[in-house]
Amino acid sequence: MRAAITLDPASATPLQRQIYDEWRRGILTGRFRGGDRVPSTRDLARTLGVSRATATAAYEQLIAEGYLEAARGSGTFVSRELPDDLLRAGRGRARPAAAPPVSAEPRDSGGWVRFSSQWRPDLKEFPFALWRRLLNRHLRGRRADLFDYCAIDGGYPPLREEIAAYVARSRAVECGAGQVIVVNGSQQALDLCARLLMQAGDPVAMENPGYQGARRIFEARGVRLLPVRIDASGIAVSEIPAGARAVYVTPSHQFPTGVSMTVARRLELIEWARRNEAWIVEDDYDSEYRYSGPPLPAMQGLAAGAPVIYVGTFSKVMFPGLRIGYLIAPRKLVPAFVRAKWLVDRQTPYLEQAALADFLREGHLERHIRRTRRIYGRRRAVLTESLTRHFGDGARCVGDAAGMHVLVRFLDPEVAARAAARRVELASSALYYMGKAPEDEFVFGFAAVGERSIREGVRRLAR
């Protein structure tokens, strides 16, 4: 097997470590499968242009940790039986090795405990058997329109109607089905906003810290990003420059601080946008999960004719692989968004849209949300209680009791280095800042982690 491994000779990371990391990442993500024969150290060294000693040292570390196994006279192979903690991290959907999830059972015997910023729904809690039945219902029906190219529209009409009804009930959004555009996840919705509302060089305001997926889309468009501070009430509207063409916000659960924008601040932002003839892009990515107090209404429905593009997704409440989200646009912008969506990829798959329409209409989604809201709420409480028990005033959880992650600030600026020395990995919030970032701030995902694992992980971190 010739392995496509890339090394960076200019990196400060030793070549031996780079080789180790590439093989380890490939094994955990399923790129290299159990039983696969790996190149000999001689062949690997020749392919990569390194010394055989370097290749041998990397292999020896991989063998010692159980990733590879050597068979005398036969060669070296990817291990068929990985250690328990690696099995849990490596099976299922491939994830970047730089930010793996917390192991289902944190171990004391030399293994790593990893707190990751990769928060996601707990897939074990989703009713996949029910989802399969809904898909099969439409497969058996063999309706031609579910398997053909669609007309230039905003998605499967019954799903658009169900989404409009759902956001009206749950988020106080005011719209008709004709304003709903079904997209391939909220990321595509943000891309369409950038294509239609922004030109290269336009000033665009954005929360700081903020969602890097939106930032990268806007940067690719060539806009001039204007970072705006977050305070206890949300984005500091008074600090948004008057010339901004648009502003991107996550008002219901600010990412990553977890702050919820107050109603007064939301109205202030709407008034700012009207006064400056600017658009507000409202990303409502996980508002369904609020664990205390009444649900907050979306900005979109707070004021008649508000210049708001509302973005929602089913990735957090169902499963990320579904890749169905939605965008709700003011009526005058709907034709432009529909044409742009059609030009980009024609349509989001109709079969899944049809099943999702049934999932909403029959009440399955809201039942699932109610159940997982209880589960995730308990897990968040366990995380915050464990941090308080072990760290006291040395760790402060920021933001409202909502969402699928918690931002934690530690008094000790060396906590990450000390944690790494104890084989505990933390996810810094620095990735989400434009400009200087704090060194003592970390993002803890909890939705897909069991309560016992949360307690054990915090205990190990506290060491």
C-alpha positions in Angstrom: 0.0 0.0 0.0 1.4 3.4 -1.0 0.2 5.9 1.6 -0.4 9.5 0.6 1.3 11.2 3.5 2.4 14.9 3.4 5.2 16.2 5.4 6.2 19.9 6.0 10.0 20.2 6.3 9.6 23.8 7.4 7.3 22.9 10.4 8.6 23.0 13.9 7.1 19.6 14.5 9.7 16.9 14.0 9.3 14.7 10.9 9.0 11.6 13.1 6.0 13.1 14.8 4.5 14.3 11.6 4.6 10.7 10.2 3.1 9.4 13.4 0.3 11.9 13.4 -0.6 11.2 9.7 -0.8 7.5 10.3 -2.7 7.9 13.6 -5.2 10.3 12.0 -5.7 7.9 9.0 -6.4 5.0 11.3 -8.9 6.8 13.5 -10.9 8.2 10.6 -11.0 4.9 8.8 -8.7 5.9 5.9 -6.5 3.0 6.8 -8.5 -0.1 7.8 -7.7 -2.8 10.2 -5.5 -5.5 8.5 -4.2 -3.2 5.8 -0.5 -3.8 5.2 1.7 -0.7 5.6 4.8 0.1 3.6 8.1 -1.1 5.0 10.2 1.5 6.7 12.7 1.4 3.8 9.9 2.0 1.2 8.3 4.7 3.4 11.6 6.5 3.9 12.3 6.5 0.2 8.8 7.8 -0.7 8.9 10.6 1.9 12.5 11.5 1.4 13.5 11.0 5.0 16.0 8.8 6.8 15.0 5.2 7.5 15.7 5.8 11.2 13.0 8.5 11.2 10.5 6.2 9.6 11.4 3.4 12.0 11.0 5.6 15.0 7.5 6.6 13.9 6.5 3.0 13.3 7.9 1.9 16.7 5.7 4.5 18.4 2.7 3.4 16.5 3.3 -0.2 17.3 3.9 0.6 21.0 0.6 2.4 21.2 -1.4 -0.3 19.5 -2.1 1.4 16.1 0.2 -1.0 14.1 1.2 -4.6 14.7 4.3 -6.3 13.3 4.2 -9.9 12.1 7.6 -11.6 11.9 8.4 -12.5 8.4 5.1 -11.0 7.0 5.4 -7.2 7.5 3.6 -4.5 9.4 -0.2 -4.1 9.5 -2.9 -1.7 10.8 -4.1 -3.3 14.0 -7.5 -5.0 13.8 -8.1 -4.5 17.5 -7.4 -1.0 18.7 -7.4 0.0 22.4 -10.9 0.7 23.8 -10.6 4.4 23.9 -9.3 4.6 20.4 -12.1 2.4 19.1 -14.7 4.8 20.6 -13.0 7.8 19.0 -12.4 6.2 15.6 -15.7 4.4 14.8 -18.6 6.1 13.2 -18.4 9.3 11.2 -14.9 10.5 10.5 -13.8 13.5 12.5 -10.7 15.7 12.3 -8.1 14.2 14.6 -7.1 17.7 15.8 -10.4 18.0 17.7 -11.7 14.5 18.6 -14.7 14.0 20.9 -14.5 13.1 24.6 -13.9 9.3 24.9 -17.0 7.5 26.0 -15.1 6.1 29.0 -12.1 8.3 30.0 -9.3 6.1 31.2 -6.6 6.6 33.8 -4.2 4.1 32.2 -2.2 6.6 30.2 -4.9 7.4 27.6 -6.0 10.9 26.7 -9.2 12.6 27.8 -10.2 15.1 25.1 -12.7 17.9 25.5 -13.5 19.1 22.0 -15.3 22.0 20.4 -17.0 19.4 18.1 -20.4 19.6 19.8 -23.1 17.7 18.0 -26.3 15.8 18.8 -26.1 12.4 20.4 -26.8 10.2 17.5 -27.7 7.3 19.9 -30.8 9.3 20.8 -32.2 9.8 17.3 -35.1 7.5 16.2 -33.4 6.1 13.1 -35.8 3.2 12.8 -38.7 5.7 12.4 -36.7 7.8 10.0 -36.0 4.7 7.9 -39.7 3.9 7.8 -40.5 7.5 6.5 -37.9 7.2 3.8 -39.2 3.7 2.8 -42.7 5.1 2.6 -41.7 7.5 -0.2 -39.4 4.9 -1.9 -42.4 2.5 -2.1 -44.5 5.3 -3.6 -42.0 5.9 -6.4 -43.3 9.4 -7.1 -41.5 10.6 -10.1 -41.1 14.2 -8.8 -39.0 12.9 -5.9 -36.3 11.4 -8.2 -36.2 13.9 -11.0 -34.8 17.4 -11.5 -37.1 20.0 -9.9 -38.4 23.2 -11.2 -36.8 26.5 -10.1 -38.4 26.7 -6.7 -37.4 27.0 -3.0 -37.7 23.3 -2.2 -40.3 20.5 -1.7 -43.5 22.4 -1.3 -45.0 20.4 1.6 -41.7 20.8 3.5 -41.7 24.5 3.0 -45.2 24.6 4.5 -44.2 22.5 7.5 -41.1 24.6 8.1 -43.1 27.8 8.0 -45.6 26.4 10.5 -42.8 25.0 12.8 -40.8 28.3 13.0 -44.1 30.2 13.6 -44.9 27.9 16.6 -41.4 27.6 18.1 -39.6 30.8 17.2 -42.4 33.4 16.5 -41.2 33.8 13.0 -43.6 35.6 10.6 -43.5 34.2 7.1 -45.4 32.3 4.5 -44.3 29.0 2.9 -43.2 31.0 -0.2 -40.5 32.7 1.9 -38.9 29.5 2.9 -35.9 28.3 0.8 -34.7 24.8 1.6 -30.9 24.6 1.5 -28.1 22.1 2.1 -27.5 23.1 5.8 -27.1 26.5 7.3 -23.6 26.8 5.7 -25.1 27.0 2.2 -27.7 29.5 3.5 -24.8 31.8 4.7 -23.0 31.3 1.3 -26.1 32.4 -0.5 -26.4 35.5 1.8 -22.8 36.4 0.9 -23.4 36.0 -2.8 -26.5 38.1 -2.9 -26.1 40.7 -0.2 -22.3 41.4 -0.2 -19.8 42.6 -2.8 -16.0 42.4 -2.6 -14.8 45.3 -0.4 -18.2 45.8 1.4 -17.9 46.4 5.1 -19.7 43.6 7.0 -20.0 43.6 10.8 -19.6 40.4 12.7 -19.7 39.3 16.4 -16.2 38.9 17.9 -15.7 36.2 18.9 -18.0 34.5 16.4 -18.7 31.5 14.2 -15.6 30.9 12.0 -17.7 29.1 9.3 -19.5 32.4 8.6 -16.3 34.4 8.8 -14.6 32.2 6.2 -17.5 32.4 3.8 -17.5 36.2 4.1 -13.7 36.4 3.7 -13.9 34.2 0.5 -16.4 36.8 -0.8 -13.7 39.4 -0.3 -15.7 41.6 2.2 -14.0 43.8 4.8 -15.0 42.3 8.1 -15.7 44.6 11.1 -15.3 42.8 14.4 -17.8 44.0 17.0 -17.5 43.3 20.8 -19.9 41.0 22.6 -21.2 42.1 26.1 -23.7 40.6 28.5 -26.6 41.7 26.3 -25.2 40.5 22.9 -23.5 42.4 20.1 -22.6 46.0 21.1 -24.8 47.8 18.6 -23.5 51.2 19.4 -20.0 50.1 18.2 -21.2 48.9 14.8 -19.8 51.3 12.1 -22.5 53.2 10.3 -21.3 52.1 6.9 -21.7 48.4 7.4 -23.5 46.7 4.6 -24.7 43.8 6.7 -24.3 42.3 10.2 -24.1 38.7 11.1 -25.4 37.6 14.6 -26.3 34.5 16.6 -28.8 36.2 19.0 -30.5 33.3 20.6 -27.3 31.6 21.8 -24.2 33.6 20.8 -21.5 31.5 19.4 -19.2 30.7 21.3 -19.9 32.8 24.4 -23.5 31.5 24.9 -24.9 34.9 25.7 -28.5 35.5 24.6 -29.3 38.9 23.1 -31.9 40.8 25.1 -35.1 41.9 23.4 -34.1 45.6 23.9 -30.8 44.9 22.2 -32.5 43.1 19.3 -34.9 46.0 18.7 -31.9 48.4 18.8 -30.1 46.3 16.2 -33.2 46.2 14.0 -33.5 50.0 14.2 -29.8 50.4 13.4 -30.2 48.2 10.3 -33.2 50.2 9.1 -31.4 53.5 9.7 -28.3 52.4 7.8 -30.2 50.4 5.1 -28.3 47.3 6.1 -29.2 43.6 6.3 -29.2 41.4 9.4 -28.3 37.8 9.0 -29.8 35.9 11.9 -28.2 32.5 12.4 -30.5 30.5 14.8 -28.4 27.4 14.9 -29.4 25.7 18.2 -32.2 27.8 19.7 -34.4 24.7 20.4 -32.1 23.8 23.3 -32.9 26.3 26.1 -32.9 24.8 29.6 -34.2 27.6 31.7 -36.7 30.5 31.3 -39.1 30.9 28.4 -38.0 30.6 24.8 -36.7 33.8 23.2 -38.5 34.9 20.0 -36.5 35.2 16.8 -35.5 38.7 15.7 -37.2 38.1 12.4 -40.7 38.4 13.9 -40.0 41.2 16.4 -40.9 44.0 14.1 -42.9 44.2 10.9 -40.8 44.4 7.9 -37.5 43.9 9.8 -34.5 43.6 7.3 -33.6 40.1 8.6 -32.5 37.0 6.7 -33.3 34.1 9.1 -31.2 31.0 8.9 -32.1 27.7 10.6 -30.9 24.1 10.4 -31.9 20.5 11.3 -28.3 19.4 11.9 -28.4 20.1 15.7 -31.9 18.7 16.4 -31.7 15.7 14.1 -28.3 14.7 12.7 -25.6 16.6 10.8 -25.5 14.2 7.9 -29.0 15.1 6.9 -27.7 18.3 5.4 -31.0 20.1 5.3 -31.4 23.7 6.5 -33.6 26.6 5.6 -33.4 30.3 4.8 -36.4 32.7 5.3 -36.1 35.8 3.2 -38.2 39.0 2.9 -40.6 38.5 0.0 -38.8 41.0 -2.3 -35.6 38.9 -2.0 -37.2 35.4 -2.5 -36.8 35.3 -6.3 -33.1 36.1 -6.1 -32.5 33.5 -3.4 -34.4 30.9 -5.3 -32.5 31.5 -8.5 -29.2 31.5 -6.7 -29.9 28.2 -5.0 -31.0 26.6 -8.3 -27.8 27.8 -10.0 -25.5 26.5 -7.3 -26.8 22.9 -7.1 -30.3 22.7 -8.6 -31.9 21.2 -5.5 -31.5 19.6 -2.0 -32.5 15.9 -2.4 -36.3 15.6 -2.6 -36.5 12.2 -1.0 -35.1 13.4 2.3 -37.2 16.5 2.1 -40.3 14.4 1.7 -39.4 12.3 4.7 -38.6 15.4 6.7 -42.0 16.9 5.9 -43.7 13.9 7.4 -41.3 14.0 10.4 -42.5 17.5 11.1 -46.2 17.1 10.2 -46.7 14.0 12.4 -45.1 15.6 15.4 -42.0 13.4 15.6 -39.5 16.3 15.5 -41.0 18.2 18.4 -41.3 15.0 20.5 -37.6 14.3 19.8 -36.6 17.8 20.8 -38.5 17.7 24.1 -36.8 14.4 25.0 -33.3 15.4 24.0 -33.8 18.8 25.7 -34.2 17.0 29.0 -31.1 14.8 28.3 -28.8 17.6 27.2 -30.0 19.8 30.0 -29.0 17.2 32.6 -25.6 16.8 30.9 -25.0 20.6 30.9 -25.9 20.7 34.6 -23.5 17.8 35.3 -20.7 19.6 33.5 -21.2 23.0 35.3 -21.6 21.3 38.7 -18.5 19.2 38.1 -16.4 22.3 37.2 -17.7 24.1 40.3 -17.0 21.1 42.6 -13.4 20.6 41.3 -12.4 24.2 40.5 -14.5 26.5 42.6 -13.9 30.1 41.7 -11.0 29.0 39.4 -13.4 28.2 36.6 -16.3 30.3 35.4 -19.0 29.1 32.9 -20.2 31.9 30.6 -23.5 32.4 29.0 -27.1 31.2 29.4 -28.2 27.6 30.1 -28.8 26.8 26.5 -27.3 25.1 23.5 -24.8 22.2 23.2 -21.6 23.8 24.4 -20.3 25.8 27.4 -17.6 28.5 27.3 -15.4 28.2 30.4 -12.9 30.8 31.6 -10.1 29.6 34.0 -8.2 31.8 36.3 -5.0 29.9 35.6 -3.6 30.9 32.2 -1.4 27.8 32.2 -4.3 25.4 32.5 -4.0 24.1 28.9 -0.3 23.4 29.1 -0.7 21.7 32.5 -3.7 19.7 31.2 -1.7 18.5 28.2 1.1 17.3 30.5 -1.6 15.1 32.2 -2.8 13.9 28.8 -6.0 16.0 28.8 -6.8 18.0 25.6 -8.8 21.3 25.7 -10.3 23.2 22.9 -9.3 26.9 23.0 -11.8 29.6 22.0 -9.0 31.5 20.2 -10.1 30.1 16.9 -13.2 32.2 17.0 -11.6 35.6 17.6 -10.6 38.2 15.1 -7.5 39.8 16.7 -6.1 39.0 20.1 -7.7 36.2 21.9 -7.7 35.3 25.6 -5.5 32.4 26.7 -7.7 31.1 29.5 -10.9 30.4 27.6 -12.1 27.0 26.3 -15.1 25.5 24.7 -16.6 22.3 26.2 -19.1 20.3 24.2 -21.5 18.2 26.2 -24.5 17.1 24.2 -23.0 13.8 22.9 -21.1 12.9 26.1 -22.6 10.7 28.8 -23.0 12.1 32.4 -20.4 9.6 33.8 -17.9 10.5 31.2 -18.4 14.2 31.9 -17.8 13.7 35.6 -14.7 11.6 35.0 -13.3 13.9 32.4 -13.6 17.0 34.7 -12.0 15.0 37.5 -9.0 14.2 35.4 -8.8 17.7 34.2 -8.8 19.0 37.8 -5.6 17.0 38.5 
